[in-house]
Amino acid sequence: MFYSEIYKSTVKTLFLFFVVLFFVSSVGCKRKREKEAGNDLQHIQETGILRVVIDFNSTNYFVYRGRPMGYQYELIQSLCNDLEVKAEITVSNDMTETFEGLKSGQFDLIAKNLTVTRARSLEVDFTEPLKQTRQVIVQRKPSKNTPDSLFLKSTTGLAGKKVHVQKNTSYYRRLTHLSNEIGYPIEIVKDSVNGVEQLVAMVSRGEIDYTVCDENVAILNQSYYPNIDVSLKISFPQNIAWAVRKGSGEWREYLNRWITKFEKTEKYRQIYYRYFVSPRTSGRFNSEYHSISGGKISEFDPVVKKLAVKYGWDWRLISSVMYHESRFNPEAESWGGAYGLMQLMPNTAEALGVNDIYDPQQNIEGGILLLNWLDKQLITSISDSTERIKFVLAAYNIGLGHVQDAQRLAEKYGKNSHVWENNVDYYLRYKSSEKYFEDPVVRWGYCRGEEAFNFVDRVIGNYEHYRNLIPQ
């Protein structure tokens, strides 16, 4: 009996000890996460990179005629200019993945049309609202192919109807509340594959009968799908905002100040007009060169794809080079005497077997052959293929000799001659300085390296956007 009491007392003590230990550990982890979140702004500024998750659709983020565009995309670019950092964009239309990525620290910011809700406010911290919108039912207009019984004139008509919505969105929660309000169940299908605009397209094609969408996005899509109706509103005006990690107070305060200030600028008014007001918007949606509707980068896609396969390049990288060299104009001529889509110099074109410098196929193939030759010259000194692309692009723009000069300068001054960023790129940029172009290790003299640096940055940047939005 005596030993039994001791055993019970010991077990109770150990139990209380582990409860207290678990509580202290949990509080410590929570405080650690809050401390880490509180350093988000500092981390962004120190690394020079803002990690953003964004969704691809016809308004937020897309490629049109080779150029990355979108309401959220342009806001992010303006924000990065203010922060003096670069954006690292991840594309995801999966809301669960989006929120988990933010909470785990994979992303610094969710730049989507997030509806501010009480439930979400428990998971993330919202910024000041960017705009307001209402939720609407998207359905087909009455026609000979759409029975009148399918067309909803009021929310009570939703009783017993099947409505498809994107999974883990505020649309699902609104329909759930609406079902309780009308006193009859609504069959809500949570779609984990398609985004909001894909569901709108499915309504237009007759594959599903109903979905839910924000009113401003719905109205824009109505210009692209004239057979849909978006007049039935199912919510009061709701705030739309960005989101940061819970407890990231300094970062959130910075964003709030920036949003409040930026929304008063002419630039913001121009961005908003471009995507939500301009009559040219609907024409853009109907273009085959829109990444949402057509998925083409340029009219030369078939030629580029064929040649890219032949020579072992990603066709989207070749398209990005072409965009920045000529804006897809086969008759482009530069001030320096370069011609055509890939801006070949006449003597280089001749050496590469290009007989007609203005012929699109010959010019593109000549450009790829030049990239191949440069790649072979650099493969010994730079074994990493991803890193080597930046050197190849710089050499394509300014000449291999100048790039190798910059490598020698990097090695001489204690930098890594095999790494582009913050190493070789620095010496190429400043090779216009007498200190460097007259250095004994330099063989090719003066050059305006800033242009090559910007070329690499822009081509790689566009290539990343193409990879995000255009299938391989």
N, C-alpha and C positions, 0 to 999 in steps of 0.2 A: 504493500500500500504506500509506504514511504517513498520507494523508488518510482512508483507510478506517478505520484504527485510531482516529483522532481522532473520526470520525463515530460509531463504535461506542461510544467512551467518553462522548461527549456524550449520545447516546441513553440510555445506561445511567444517567448522572447525572440526566438529566431524569426518567427513569422513577422513580428512587429519590426524587427531589424531590416528584413528584406523589403517590407512595405515602405519604410522610411528611406531606404537606399534607392528604391525605384522612384519614389517621389522626388528625391534630391537630384537623381540622375535625369529625370524627365524635365525638371525645372532648369537644370544646367544645360541640357540639350536645347530647350526652347530659347533660353537666353543666348546660347551660342548662335542659333539660327537667326535670332533677332539682331545680334551684333554683326553677323555676316551680312544680313540684308541691309543693315544700316550703312555698310561700307560699299554698297553697290555703285554709287556715284563716283567714289574715289577709285574703285576698281576700273570702271569704264574710262575714266580720265587717264589713269596710269597705263592701261593696256592700249588705249587709243582705238578700242573696238566696242561698238554697241551691238549686242546680240539681240536681234529682234525676231519674233515669230509673227508671221503675217499670212493671211489667206489669199489665194489667187482667185480672182473673179474679174468681172468686166469693169469694176470701179476701183478696187483697192490696189491691185497689183497685176500687171499683165505686160506683154510685149506687143507693140504695134509698129509694123514696118521696121523692125529691127531695133526699136528704141524701147527700153524699159519705161513704163508709165504707171499711173494709178494715184488715186487720191491719198491713200495711206503711204504709198511709196514716196510721193513728193513731200509729204509732211515729214517723213523720216529723214529724207535728204536735207531738208531745211534745219531740222533739229540737230543733225550731225554736223552741219556747218557751224551752228552755234556752239556745239560742244567741242568742235575741232577734232572729231574722231571719224572713223569709217564705220559704215553699217555692215554687219554680218547677218544676212537675211536667211532665215529658215522658213520654208513654206510648209504649212500644215493646215488642212481644212478639218482636222480632227480636234474637237474641242477638249476631249479628255487628255490627249497628248499635249495640247497647248498648255493647259493649266498645270499638269504634272511637270512639264518642262520648266515652267516659271518657278514653281515651288522648289524644284530640285536645284535651281541655279543654272540650268542649261541656257535659259534666256534671261535677259535683263528687262524685257518689255514685251507686252502683248499689244501689237498695233493692229487691232481689228475693230469691227463695229460691235463692240461688246455692250450689251444692254446692262445697265447698272441694276442689280437686284440685291435684295437682302441676303439671299442664300450665297451669292457669289462674294458679297462683301465679307463673309466669314472666312473665305479662302484667300482672297487677294485684296490689295488696296487699289482703289480706282483713282484716276486723275480727275481733274476738272473736266466736265463734259465737253466734248468736241462739237456735238450737235444733239438735236432731239429728233425722234422719229416715233411712228406708231407701227404696230404689227397689223398686217392685212392678210386676208385669205386670197390666195392666187388660184383662180379657176378659169375655165374656158368660157368665152362668151357664148350665149345661146346661138345655135345654128342648126342646120338640118342634120348635122352629125352629133350634136350635143342636145339631148332631150331637155325640155324645160325643167323637168323634175330634178336634174342635176345642178341647175344653177341656183346658188344660194343668194337670197335677198336679205336675210337677217341671220344673226348668230344662232337663233333657235333651230334653223335649218341644218345645223351641224349635227344634231342628234342622230346617232346611228351611222354617221358617215365615217369613211376611212380617210384620214388625213396623214400624209407623209411629211415628216420634219427631220431636220438634221439632228443627230443624236447629241445629247448633252448641251442643248441650247435653251434659251429662255422661251422659245416657241413651244417646246413641250410642256413646260410648267404653266404657260398661259393657257394652253388648251386643256390641261388638267383642271385648272381653276374654272375655266369656262364650262367644262362638263358638269362641275358641281353647281354652277350658277343656273344652268338651264335644267338641271335635275334629270339628265339623261346621258348615258355614256357616249363619248366620242371614241371611235377606234383610232388610236394614235400609233402610227408606225414609226419607230425610231430608226432612221437610216444612218448607218455608220460608214457608208461608202461614198455617197454623193454629198456635195456641198449644196448651199442654198440655191445658187444659180443653176446647178445641174438639175435640181428638183423642179425649178421653174420651167426649164426646157422640157422636162418629162411631162409636165402638165400640158404645155403647148402641143406636144406630139401626141397627147392622148394616152400616154403610158400610165399615168396616175391622174386622179381627178382633182385633188386639192393638195396644196402645201401652204406654208406660212412664211412670210418674208417681211423685212423692214420696208416701210412705205416708200422711202426714197429710192432704194434699190429696185423695188417692184415697178415703180414708175419708169425707171430707166430701161428695165427689161421689157416693159410693155412696148417701147419703141422698136425693140428687136423682135418681139413676138406679138404682133398686133391682134392675135386671136385670144389673148388672155385678158381677164378682168381683174382689177386689183382694188375695187371700190369698197369692198366689205372690210371695215376696220374692226379689230377685235381687242384693242387695248387703248388706253389713254396715252398721250405723248410720254415717251420714256427717254431718259438720258443715255447717250452713247459716249463711251469713254475708253481710254487705254487702261491697262492694269500693270502694276508692279508687285513684287513680292511683299507679303505681309511683313510689316515692321520696317520697310525701307523708306523711312521718313524723309531723309535728306534728298534722296533721289526723287521721291514723289513731289516734294516741295519745289525742287528745281523744275520739274516738268510742269507743275501748275503755274509757276511764274512764266515759263516760256509760252505755254498755251495761251494764257491770258493776254500776254503781250503780242504774240504772233497773230492771233485772231483779229487784231485791230489793224493789221498791215494790209497794204495793197496786194502784196504777194499772196497772202492767204485768200483774199477775195478772188484773185485770178485763178488760183487752184480750185476753189470751190465752184466757180463758174465753169471751168473747163470740164469738170466731171459730172456736175449735177444740173447745169442750166443750158450750156451751149447747144444750139441746134445741130452742131456737127457731131455730137456725141453718138447719136443713133447710127449715122453713116459709118462711124468707126467700128461699131459693133458688127455691122454687116460685112466688114472686110474680111477677105480670106487671109489677110496678113495680120489678123488679130489672134493672139495666142489662145483665146477662148473659143472663137468661132471657127477659124480656119487653121491656125497653127503653123502657118508659113512664116518664114523670116523675110524672104525676098523671092522675086520671080526666078532667081537663079538656083533655088534649092535643089532641083533635080540634078543639075550639073555639079553643084558642090558636093552633094551626097555621093554621087558616082565617083568623083575624083578623090574624095576623102577616103572612101573605102579602098580605092586602088593604091593610095599612098600611105594609108594607116594613120589618118588624122580624124579627130572628132569634127564632123561637118559644122557643128555649131561654133567651134573656135575659128574655123576658116571664115564663116559668115561674120563673126565679130570683127575679124581683121578687115574684111571687105567693107563693113559698115563704116568703120572709122577711117578707112583709106579713101573711100569714094562715095559713101552714102548710097551704094548700089547703082551709081551712075557709070555705065560702061564708057562714056565719052569724057569722063572727068580728066582734067589736066591740072597739075599743081604748078606753083610758081617756080619750083625747082626743075621742072621738065619731066616729071613722072606722069604716066598715062594709064587710063583704064581702071577697071574694078579693083585691081590689087596694086595700082600705082607703081608700075614697073618703069625703071629707067630704060631708055632705048638700047643701050649697050648691054645691060643685064638681060633684057628680053631676048636679044639676038643670041647671046651666049646660051640661053636656056632653050633655044629652038622655037621661040615665038615669032612667027612670020607676020601675023597681023595683030598688033598690040591692042587694037580696039575690039577684036573678036572676043566675046565674053568667055567662051570655053578655053581658048588659048591663053588669055590673060590670067584666068583663075588657075589653070594648070601651071603656068609659069610661076605664079606666086607660090603655089604649093611646092614646086620643085626648088624654089629658093629657100623656103622654110626647111625643106628636107636637107639641103646642102648645109645650111647653118647648123642644123641639129647634129649632123655628122661631125662638123668641126668642133662642136662643144661637148660632145658625148664623153670624151676622155677626161676633161676637167670637171664636168658636172654629171655625175652618174644618176642622180635623182631626176627622173623624167618630168615630174611636176615642177620642180625648181628650174629645170633647164628651159622649160617653155618661156619663162620670163626673160631669160638671156637671149633666146632665139628671137623673141618679139622685139627686144631692144635692138638687136643686130639688124633685124629686118628694117627697122626704122632709120637707124643712124649709121649702120655699117659695123661689121664684125671687128675691125681694127680698134675702133673706139671702145667697144665693150671689153675687149681684151686689155686695152690700156687701163680701164677702170678696175679690172681684176688685179692687174699688177700693182696699181696704187693701193687697193684694199690690202693686198698681202704685205706691201711695204709698211703701211701704217697700222698694222696689227689687227686688221679686220679679216673676216672669212671670205676668201675669194671665190668660194663655191656657193655662197648664199646671196640672194638678190637683195631682199628687204633689209634696210638699215646697215648694209654692208657695201656691196658693189654699186647699188643704185646711188648711194651718196656720192661716190667719186665720179660717176658718170654725170650726175646733175651738176657738179661743181667743176667739171673739166673745162668750163669756160673761164675759170679763174687762172690767172697767170701762175699762181703758186703750183697748180697741178698740171696745166698743159705744157709747162716748161720743165717739169720734173724729169730727171734722167731716164726713168723707167717708161716714160710715155713716148711712143713711136709715131703716133698719128696726129699729134698736136691738138689744136683748139677744136672744140665742138660745142654746140648748144645742146647739152645733154638733158636739159629740162624737158625738151620736146619729146625725147625718147622715153624719159621717165613717165611723163603723162600718157604717152601712147600705150605703154605696157599696162599702166594702172587702168586705163579706160577699156582696153581690149579684154583684159582679164575680168574686169567688173562686168562688162556686158556678157561675156561668156558665162559667168556665174548666173546671171539672170536668165540666159537662154537655157542653161542646165536646170534651173528651177522650174521653168515654164514650158519648154519645148521638148517633146520626147526625142530620145536618141534615134 
